[in-house]
């Protein structure tokens, strides 16, 4: 998985690093990508009011246990320090592309 480093506020870097580790722990080898979108990707993130938008892609559907573990983790870190919006998509749902793309899991605090 290729990583692109940009300058973000330290609090965002910490939150993204921890989220990245937890997604790897929960999804394991099924995790094929983690992508930023929204204000962080567009360069207009405002720490006082923006959320962190994440897309994660899995090679397979999530199990109930994976969804439960991910939800428990996200509730544990809720708004700490920034609100999160995360969607987990399966590779199968992306080919062929359709809009809106169905998701395996979605969580939003904003």
N, CA, C and O atoms as a GROMACS GRO file, in nm:
protein
  440
    1UNK      N    1   0.084  -0.116   0.000
    1UNK     CA    2   0.000   0.000   0.000
    1UNK      C    3   0.090   0.123   0.000
    1UNK      O    4   0.177   0.136   0.086
    2UNK      N    5   0.071   0.213  -0.095
    2UNK     CA    6   0.152   0.334  -0.105
    2UNK      C    7   0.097   0.441  -0.012
    2UNK      O    8  -0.024   0.457   0.001
    3UNK      N    9   0.187   0.514   0.052
    3UNK     CA   10   0.148   0.621   0.143
    3UNK      C   11   0.195   0.753   0.086
    3UNK      O   12   0.309   0.765   0.041
    4UNK      N   13   0.108   0.852   0.090
    4UNK     CA   14   0.143   0.987   0.049
    4UNK      C   15   0.139   1.074   0.173
    4UNK      O   16   0.038   1.076   0.244
    5UNK      N   17   0.247   1.145   0.201
    5UNK     CA   18   0.254   1.227   0.321
    5UNK      C   19   0.230   1.373   0.285
    5UNK      O   20   0.293   1.427   0.194
    6UNK      N   21   0.138   1.436   0.356
    6UNK     CA   22   0.112   1.578   0.343
    6UNK      C   23   0.118   1.638   0.482
    6UNK      O   24   0.110   1.567   0.582
    7UNK      N   25   0.133   1.768   0.488
    7UNK     CA   26   0.135   1.836   0.616
    7UNK      C   27  -0.008   1.856   0.667
    7UNK      O   28  -0.086   1.928   0.605
    8UNK      N   29  -0.040   1.793   0.777
    8UNK     CA   30  -0.168   1.808   0.845
    8UNK      C   31  -0.139   1.855   0.986
    8UNK      O   32  -0.028   1.838   1.036
    9UNK      N   33  -0.239   1.914   1.052
    9UNK     CA   34  -0.219   1.943   1.194
    9UNK      C   35  -0.178   1.815   1.268
    9UNK      O   36  -0.222   1.705   1.232
   10UNK      N   37  -0.095   1.830   1.370
   10UNK     CA   38  -0.044   1.715   1.445
   10UNK      C   39  -0.158   1.628   1.497
   10UNK      O   40  -0.149   1.505   1.493
   11UNK      N   41  -0.266   1.690   1.546
   11UNK     CA   42  -0.379   1.614   1.599
   11UNK      C   43  -0.441   1.525   1.491
   11UNK      O   44  -0.485   1.414   1.521
   12UNK      N   45  -0.444   1.573   1.368
   12UNK     CA   46  -0.497   1.494   1.256
   12UNK      C   47  -0.402   1.378   1.225
   12UNK      O   48  -0.447   1.265   1.203
   13UNK      N   49  -0.272   1.406   1.222
   13UNK     CA   50  -0.174   1.301   1.195
   13UNK      C   51  -0.186   1.188   1.296
   13UNK      O   52  -0.187   1.071   1.259
   14UNK      N   53  -0.196   1.224   1.424
   14UNK     CA   54  -0.209   1.124   1.529
   14UNK      C   55  -0.336   1.041   1.511
   14UNK      O   56  -0.334   0.919   1.521
   15UNK      N   57  -0.446   1.109   1.483
   15UNK     CA   58  -0.574   1.040   1.468
   15UNK      C   59  -0.571   0.948   1.346
   15UNK      O   60  -0.620   0.835   1.353
   16UNK      N   61  -0.513   0.994   1.236
   16UNK     CA   62  -0.504   0.911   1.116
   16UNK      C   63  -0.411   0.791   1.137
   16UNK      O   64  -0.442   0.681   1.092
   17UNK      N   65  -0.300   0.811   1.205
   17UNK     CA   66  -0.208   0.700   1.232
   17UNK      C   67  -0.276   0.592   1.315
   17UNK      O   68  -0.263   0.473   1.286
   18UNK      N   69  -0.348   0.633   1.419
   18UNK     CA   70  -0.417   0.537   1.505
   18UNK      C   71  -0.529   0.466   1.428
   18UNK      O   72  -0.545   0.344   1.440
   19UNK      N   73  -0.606   0.541   1.350
   19UNK     CA   74  -0.713   0.481   1.271
   19UNK      C   75  -0.657   0.381   1.171
   19UNK      O   76  -0.713   0.273   1.152
   20UNK      N   77  -0.547   0.416   1.107
   20UNK     CA   78  -0.482   0.326   1.012
   20UNK      C   79  -0.443   0.195   1.079
   20UNK      O   80  -0.470   0.087   1.026
   21UNK      N   81  -0.381   0.203   1.196
   21UNK     CA   82  -0.342   0.082   1.270
   21UNK      C   83  -0.463  -0.004   1.304
   21UNK      O   84  -0.460  -0.126   1.289
   22UNK      N   85  -0.569   0.060   1.351
   22UNK     CA   86  -0.688  -0.015   1.391
   22UNK      C   87  -0.758  -0.079   1.272
   22UNK      O   88  -0.806  -0.191   1.282
   23UNK      N   89  -0.764  -0.009   1.159
   23UNK     CA   90  -0.824  -0.069   1.040
   23UNK      C   91  -0.745  -0.192   0.997
   23UNK      O   92  -0.804  -0.293   0.958
   24UNK      N   93  -0.613  -0.184   1.003
   24UNK     CA   94  -0.530  -0.300   0.969
   24UNK      C   95  -0.556  -0.414   1.068
   24UNK      O   96  -0.568  -0.529   1.026
   25UNK      N   97  -0.564  -0.383   1.196
   25UNK     CA   98  -0.593  -0.486   1.298
   25UNK      C   99  -0.728  -0.553   1.274
   25UNK      O  100  -0.740  -0.675   1.285
   26UNK      N  101  -0.829  -0.474   1.242
   26UNK     CA  102  -0.965  -0.526   1.230
   26UNK      C  103  -0.988  -0.597   1.097
   26UNK      O  104  -1.050  -0.703   1.094
   27UNK      N  105  -0.939  -0.539   0.987
   27UNK     CA  106  -0.966  -0.597   0.855
   27UNK      C  107  -0.856  -0.690   0.807
   27UNK      O  108  -0.878  -0.770   0.716
   28UNK      N  109  -0.738  -0.681   0.866
   28UNK     CA  110  -0.629  -0.771   0.830
   28UNK      C  111  -0.590  -0.763   0.684
   28UNK      O  112  -0.586  -0.655   0.625
   29UNK      N  113  -0.562  -0.878   0.625
   29UNK     CA  114  -0.519  -0.885   0.486
   29UNK      C  115  -0.629  -0.849   0.387
   29UNK      O  116  -0.601  -0.830   0.268
   30UNK      N  117  -0.753  -0.840   0.434
   30UNK     CA  118  -0.862  -0.800   0.345
   30UNK      C  119  -0.858  -0.651   0.312
   30UNK      O  120  -0.917  -0.608   0.213
   31UNK      N  121  -0.788  -0.572   0.393
   31UNK     CA  122  -0.779  -0.428   0.370
   31UNK      C  123  -0.689  -0.403   0.250
   31UNK      O  124  -0.571  -0.438   0.252
   32UNK      N  125  -0.744  -0.341   0.146
   32UNK     CA  126  -0.665  -0.315   0.026
   32UNK      C  127  -0.633  -0.168   0.004
   32UNK      O  128  -0.550  -0.135  -0.080
   33UNK      N  129  -0.698  -0.079   0.078
   33UNK     CA  130  -0.668   0.063   0.064
   33UNK      C  131  -0.739   0.148   0.166
   33UNK      O  132  -0.849   0.115   0.212
   34UNK      N  133  -0.675   0.258   0.202
   34UNK     CA  134  -0.734   0.359   0.289
   34UNK      C  135  -0.712   0.493   0.219
   34UNK      O  136  -0.598   0.527   0.184
   35UNK      N  137  -0.820   0.567   0.199
   35UNK     CA  138  -0.812   0.690   0.121
   35UNK      C  139  -0.875   0.806   0.194
   35UNK      O  140  -0.983   0.794   0.253
   36UNK      N  141  -0.807   0.920   0.191
   36UNK     CA  142  -0.865   1.044   0.242
   36UNK      C  143  -0.948   1.108   0.132
   36UNK      O  144  -0.913   1.100   0.014
   37UNK      N  145  -1.057   1.171   0.170
   37UNK     CA  146  -1.131   1.254   0.076
   37UNK      C  147  -1.189   1.371   0.154
   37UNK      O  148  -1.163   1.383   0.274
   38UNK      N  149  -1.264   1.453   0.090
   38UNK     CA  150  -1.322   1.568   0.160
   38UNK      C  151  -1.220   1.679   0.181
   38UNK      O  152  -1.126   1.695   0.102
   39UNK      N  153  -1.239   1.757   0.288
   39UNK     CA  154  -1.160   1.878   0.309
   39UNK      C  155  -1.010   1.850   0.325
   39UNK      O  156  -0.928   1.930   0.280
   40UNK      N  157  -0.973   1.739   0.389
   40UNK     CA  158  -0.830   1.708   0.401
   40UNK      C  159  -0.766   1.686   0.265
   40UNK      O  160  -0.657   1.736   0.238
   41UNK      N  161  -0.834   1.613   0.179
   41UNK     CA  162  -0.781   1.584   0.046
   41UNK      C  163  -0.779   1.709  -0.042
   41UNK      O  164  -0.695   1.723  -0.130
   42UNK      N  165  -0.872   1.800  -0.017
   42UNK     CA  166  -0.883   1.921  -0.098
   42UNK      C  167  -0.798   2.036  -0.045
   42UNK      O  168  -0.788   2.141  -0.108
   43UNK      N  169  -0.736   2.016   0.072
   43UNK     CA  170  -0.650   2.118   0.128
   43UNK      C  171  -0.722   2.231   0.200
   43UNK      O  172  -0.666   2.339   0.217
   44UNK      N  173  -0.847   2.207   0.241
   44UNK     CA  174  -0.922   2.313   0.308
   44UNK      C  175  -0.974   2.268   0.445
   44UNK      O  176  -1.077   2.318   0.492
   45UNK      N  177  -0.904   2.176   0.509
   45UNK     CA  178  -0.944   2.127   0.641
   45UNK      C  179  -0.934   2.240   0.744
   45UNK      O  180  -0.834   2.311   0.750
   46UNK      N  181  -1.039   2.255   0.824
   46UNK     CA  182  -1.042   2.353   0.932
   46UNK      C  183  -1.056   2.276   1.063
   46UNK      O  184  -1.161   2.218   1.088
   47UNK      N  185  -0.952   2.273   1.148
   47UNK     CA  186  -0.957   2.194   1.271
   47UNK      C  187  -1.073   2.230   1.364
   47UNK      O  188  -1.115   2.147   1.445
   48UNK      N  189  -1.124   2.350   1.352
   48UNK     CA  190  -1.234   2.393   1.440
   48UNK      C  191  -1.370   2.341   1.395
   48UNK      O  192  -1.463   2.336   1.475
   49UNK      N  193  -1.383   2.301   1.266
   49UNK     CA  194  -1.516   2.259   1.222
   49UNK      C  195  -1.521   2.146   1.120
   49UNK      O  196  -1.630   2.098   1.087
   50UNK      N  197  -1.407   2.101   1.069
   50UNK     CA  198  -1.408   1.996   0.968
   50UNK      C  199  -1.405   1.857   1.031
   50UNK      O  200  -1.356   1.838   1.142
   51UNK      N  201  -1.460   1.761   0.957
   51UNK     CA  202  -1.444   1.622   0.997
   51UNK      C  203  -1.336   1.559   0.911
   51UNK      O  204  -1.289   1.619   0.813
   52UNK      N  205  -1.296   1.439   0.946
   52UNK     CA  206  -1.198   1.363   0.870
   52UNK      C  207  -1.274   1.257   0.792
   52UNK      O  208  -1.340   1.171   0.850
   53UNK      N  209  -1.263   1.264   0.659
   53UNK     CA  210  -1.337   1.173   0.571
   53UNK      C  211  -1.244   1.064   0.519
   53UNK      O  212  -1.139   1.092   0.462
   54UNK      N  213  -1.284   0.938   0.541
   54UNK     CA  214  -1.202   0.822   0.505
   54UNK      C  215  -1.286   0.723   0.424
   54UNK      O  216  -1.402   0.697   0.456
   55UNK      N  217  -1.224   0.669   0.320
   55UNK     CA  218  -1.278   0.553   0.249
   55UNK      C  219  -1.179   0.439   0.271
   55UNK      O  220  -1.059   0.456   0.251
   56UNK      N  221  -1.229   0.325   0.312
   56UNK     CA  222  -1.145   0.205   0.324
   56UNK      C  223  -1.203   0.101   0.228
   56UNK      O  224  -1.325   0.088   0.215
   57UNK      N  225  -1.116   0.027   0.163
   57UNK     CA  226  -1.159  -0.074   0.067
   57UNK      C  227  -1.113  -0.210   0.118
   57UNK      O  228  -0.998  -0.228   0.159
   58UNK      N  229  -1.205  -0.307   0.112
   58UNK     CA  230  -1.179  -0.443   0.158
   58UNK      C  231  -1.196  -0.539   0.040
   58UNK      O  232  -1.282  -0.520  -0.045
   59UNK      N  233  -1.113  -0.641   0.037
   59UNK     CA  234  -1.122  -0.740  -0.070
   59UNK      C  235  -1.243  -0.832  -0.055
   59UNK      O  236  -1.280  -0.903  -0.148
   60UNK      N  237  -1.306  -0.830   0.063
   60UNK     CA  238  -1.424  -0.914   0.086
   60UNK      C  239  -1.524  -0.839   0.173
   60UNK      O  240  -1.494  -0.733   0.228
   61UNK      N  241  -1.641  -0.895   0.185
   61UNK     CA  242  -1.743  -0.837   0.272
   61UNK      C  243  -1.698  -0.846   0.417
   61UNK      O  244  -1.626  -0.938   0.455
   62UNK      N  245  -1.740  -0.750   0.496
   62UNK     CA  246  -1.706  -0.751   0.638
   62UNK      C  247  -1.796  -0.848   0.713
   62UNK      O  248  -1.915  -0.860   0.685
   63UNK      N  249  -1.737  -0.917   0.809
   63UNK     CA  250  -1.815  -1.005   0.895
   63UNK      C  251  -1.888  -0.919   0.999
   63UNK      O  252  -1.854  -0.803   1.020
   64UNK      N  253  -1.987  -0.978   1.063
   64UNK     CA  254  -2.057  -0.907   1.171
   64UNK      C  255  -1.959  -0.867   1.280
   64UNK      O  256  -1.966  -0.756   1.332
   65UNK      N  257  -1.867  -0.956   1.314
   65UNK     CA  258  -1.768  -0.929   1.418
   65UNK      C  259  -1.678  -0.812   1.380
   65UNK      O  260  -1.648  -0.727   1.465
   66UNK      N  261  -1.635  -0.805   1.255
   66UNK     CA  262  -1.552  -0.692   1.210
   66UNK      C  263  -1.629  -0.561   1.221
   66UNK      O  264  -1.575  -0.460   1.266
   67UNK      N  265  -1.755  -0.561   1.181
   67UNK     CA  266  -1.838  -0.440   1.190
   67UNK      C  267  -1.856  -0.399   1.336
   67UNK      O  268  -1.846  -0.281   1.369
   68UNK      N  269  -1.883  -0.496   1.421
   68UNK     CA  270  -1.904  -0.468   1.562
   68UNK      C  271  -1.776  -0.412   1.626
   68UNK      O  272  -1.782  -0.315   1.703
   69UNK      N  273  -1.662  -0.472   1.595
   69UNK     CA  274  -1.535  -0.427   1.650
   69UNK      C  275  -1.501  -0.286   1.602
   69UNK      O  276  -1.455  -0.203   1.679
   70UNK      N  277  -1.524  -0.261   1.474
   70UNK     CA  278  -1.499  -0.129   1.417
   70UNK      C  279  -1.590  -0.024   1.481
   70UNK      O  280  -1.544   0.085   1.515
   71UNK      N  281  -1.717  -0.055   1.497
   71UNK     CA  282  -1.810   0.038   1.560
   71UNK      C  283  -1.770   0.066   1.704
   71UNK      O  284  -1.769   0.182   1.746
   72UNK      N  285  -1.736  -0.036   1.780
   72UNK     CA  286  -1.693  -0.017   1.919
   72UNK      C  287  -1.572   0.076   1.926
   72UNK      O  288  -1.567   0.164   2.011
   73UNK      N  289  -1.477   0.054   1.838
   73UNK     CA  290  -1.357   0.139   1.835
   73UNK      C  291  -1.394   0.283   1.801
   73UNK      O  292  -1.348   0.376   1.868
   74UNK      N  293  -1.476   0.303   1.699
   74UNK     CA  294  -1.511   0.439   1.657
   74UNK      C  295  -1.590   0.512   1.765
   74UNK      O  296  -1.570   0.632   1.786
   75UNK      N  297  -1.678   0.442   1.835
   75UNK     CA  298  -1.751   0.505   1.945
   75UNK      C  299  -1.657   0.542   2.059
   75UNK      O  300  -1.677   0.643   2.127
   76UNK      N  301  -1.556   0.460   2.079
   76UNK     CA  302  -1.457   0.485   2.185
   76UNK      C  303  -1.378   0.613   2.159
   76UNK      O  304  -1.345   0.686   2.253
   77UNK      N  305  -1.346   0.641   2.033
   77UNK     CA  306  -1.265   0.758   1.999
   77UNK      C  307  -1.348   0.873   1.945
   77UNK      O  308  -1.292   0.970   1.894
   78UNK      N  309  -1.477   0.866   1.956
   78UNK     CA  310  -1.569   0.964   1.900
   78UNK      C  311  -1.526   1.108   1.928
   78UNK      O  312  -1.505   1.148   2.042
   79UNK      N  313  -1.515   1.186   1.818
   79UNK     CA  314  -1.480   1.329   1.826
   79UNK      C  315  -1.351   1.357   1.902
   79UNK      O  316  -1.337   1.463   1.962
   80UNK      N  317  -1.259   1.265   1.900
   80UNK     CA  318  -1.137   1.283   1.977
   80UNK      C  319  -1.013   1.274   1.890
   80UNK      O  320  -0.965   1.164   1.865
   81UNK      N  321  -0.960   1.382   1.842
   81UNK     CA  322  -1.006   1.518   1.864
   81UNK      C  323  -1.099   1.571   1.755
   81UNK      O  324  -1.163   1.675   1.774
   82UNK      N  325  -1.107   1.502   1.642
   82UNK     CA  326  -1.189   1.551   1.531
   82UNK      C  327  -1.297   1.448   1.497
   82UNK      O  328  -1.275   1.328   1.512
   83UNK      N  329  -1.413   1.495   1.451
   83UNK     CA  330  -1.516   1.399   1.408
   83UNK      C  331  -1.469   1.321   1.285
   83UNK      O  332  -1.391   1.370   1.204
   84UNK      N  333  -1.518   1.198   1.276
   84UNK     CA  334  -1.482   1.109   1.164
   84UNK      C  335  -1.605   1.076   1.080
   84UNK      O  336  -1.717   1.068   1.131
   85UNK      N  337  -1.580   1.057   0.952
   85UNK     CA  338  -1.678   0.994   0.865
   85UNK      C  339  -1.601   0.890   0.786
   85UNK      O  340  -1.504   0.922   0.717
   86UNK      N  341  -1.643   0.765   0.798
   86UNK     CA  342  -1.571   0.656   0.733
   86UNK      C  343  -1.670   0.563   0.665
   86UNK      O  344  -1.773   0.526   0.722
   87UNK      N  345  -1.636   0.525   0.543
   87UNK     CA  346  -1.711   0.423   0.471
   87UNK      C  347  -1.615   0.312   0.434
   87UNK      O  348  -1.504   0.338   0.388
   88UNK      N  349  -1.659   0.188   0.454
   88UNK     CA  350  -1.582   0.072   0.410
   88UNK      C  351  -1.657   0.012   0.292
   88UNK      O  352  -1.775  -0.021   0.303
   89UNK      N  353  -1.588  -0.001   0.180
   89UNK     CA  354  -1.646  -0.054   0.056
   89UNK      C  355  -1.576  -0.184   0.022
   89UNK      O  356  -1.457  -0.201   0.048
   90UNK      N  357  -1.651  -0.276  -0.037
   90UNK     CA  358  -1.588  -0.399  -0.085
   90UNK      C  359  -1.544  -0.379  -0.230
   90UNK      O  360  -1.610  -0.308  -0.306
   91UNK      N  361  -1.434  -0.442  -0.267
   91UNK     CA  362  -1.386  -0.431  -0.405
   91UNK      C  363  -1.494  -0.474  -0.504
   91UNK      O  364  -1.508  -0.414  -0.610
   92UNK      N  365  -1.569  -0.578  -0.470
   92UNK     CA  366  -1.672  -0.629  -0.561
   92UNK      C  367  -1.778  -0.524  -0.591
   92UNK      O  368  -1.834  -0.522  -0.701
   93UNK      N  369  -1.805  -0.436  -0.495
   93UNK     CA  370  -1.908  -0.334  -0.517
   93UNK      C  371  -1.858  -0.219  -0.604
   93UNK      O  372  -1.937  -0.135  -0.647
   94UNK      N  373  -1.729  -0.215  -0.631
   94UNK     CA  374  -1.671  -0.106  -0.710
   94UNK      C  375  -1.655  -0.140  -0.857
   94UNK      O  376  -1.628  -0.051  -0.939
   95UNK      N  377  -1.672  -0.267  -0.893
   95UNK     CA  378  -1.653  -0.312  -1.031
   95UNK      C  379  -1.774  -0.391  -1.077
   95UNK      O  380  -1.797  -0.499  -1.023
   96UNK      N  381  -1.851  -0.345  -1.172
   96UNK     CA  382  -1.837  -0.215  -1.239
   96UNK      C  383  -1.885  -0.102  -1.148
   96UNK      O  384  -1.964  -0.123  -1.056
   97UNK      N  385  -1.835   0.018  -1.177
   97UNK     CA  386  -1.869   0.134  -1.096
   97UNK      C  387  -2.017   0.167  -1.109
   97UNK      O  388  -2.073   0.163  -1.219
   98UNK      N  389  -2.078   0.199  -0.997
   98UNK     CA  390  -2.215   0.248  -0.996
   98UNK      C  391  -2.226   0.354  -0.888
   98UNK      O  392  -2.155   0.350  -0.787
   99UNK      N  393  -2.315   0.447  -0.911
   99UNK     CA  394  -2.334   0.556  -0.814
   99UNK      C  395  -2.479   0.558  -0.769
   99UNK      O  396  -2.569   0.554  -0.853
  100UNK      N  397  -2.504   0.564  -0.641
  100UNK     CA  398  -2.404   0.566  -0.534
  100UNK      C  399  -2.346   0.427  -0.511
  100UNK      O  400  -2.414   0.326  -0.532
  101UNK      N  401  -2.224   0.424  -0.468
  101UNK     CA  402  -2.158   0.296  -0.443
  101UNK      C  403  -2.208   0.239  -0.311
  101UNK      O  404  -2.207   0.308  -0.209
  102UNK      N  405  -2.252   0.114  -0.310
  102UNK     CA  406  -2.297   0.054  -0.184
  102UNK      C  407  -2.179   0.035  -0.089
  102UNK      O  408  -2.066   0.010  -0.132
  103UNK      N  409  -2.205   0.046   0.040
  103UNK     CA  410  -2.098   0.031   0.137
  103UNK      C  411  -2.125  -0.088   0.228
  103UNK      O  412  -2.240  -0.129   0.247
  104UNK      N  413  -2.018  -0.141   0.283
  104UNK     CA  414  -2.024  -0.250   0.380
  104UNK      C  415  -2.052  -0.195   0.520
  104UNK      O  416  -2.119  -0.258   0.602
  105UNK      N  417  -1.999  -0.074   0.544
  105UNK     CA  418  -2.006  -0.013   0.676
  105UNK      C  419  -1.994   0.137   0.658
  105UNK      O  420  -1.914   0.183   0.577
  106UNK      N  421  -2.073   0.213   0.732
  106UNK     CA  422  -2.062   0.359   0.729
  106UNK      C  423  -2.079   0.414   0.869
  106UNK      O  424  -2.165   0.368   0.945
  107UNK      N  425  -1.997   0.512   0.903
  107UNK     CA  426  -2.002   0.577   1.034
  107UNK      C  427  -1.978   0.725   1.014
  107UNK      O  428  -1.885   0.764   0.943
  108UNK      N  429  -2.061   0.808   1.076
  108UNK     CA  430  -2.044   0.953   1.063
  108UNK      C  431  -2.078   1.022   1.193
  108UNK      O  432  -2.177   0.990   1.259
  109UNK      N  433  -1.994   1.118   1.230
  109UNK     CA  434  -2.018   1.198   1.349
  109UNK      C  435  -2.064   1.339   1.314
  109UNK      O  436  -2.111   1.412   1.401
  110UNK      N  437  -2.050   1.377   1.191
  110UNK     CA  438  -2.080   1.517   1.153
  110UNK      C  439  -2.228   1.536   1.126
  110UNK      O  440  -2.270   1.646   1.093
   0.00000   0.00000   0.00000
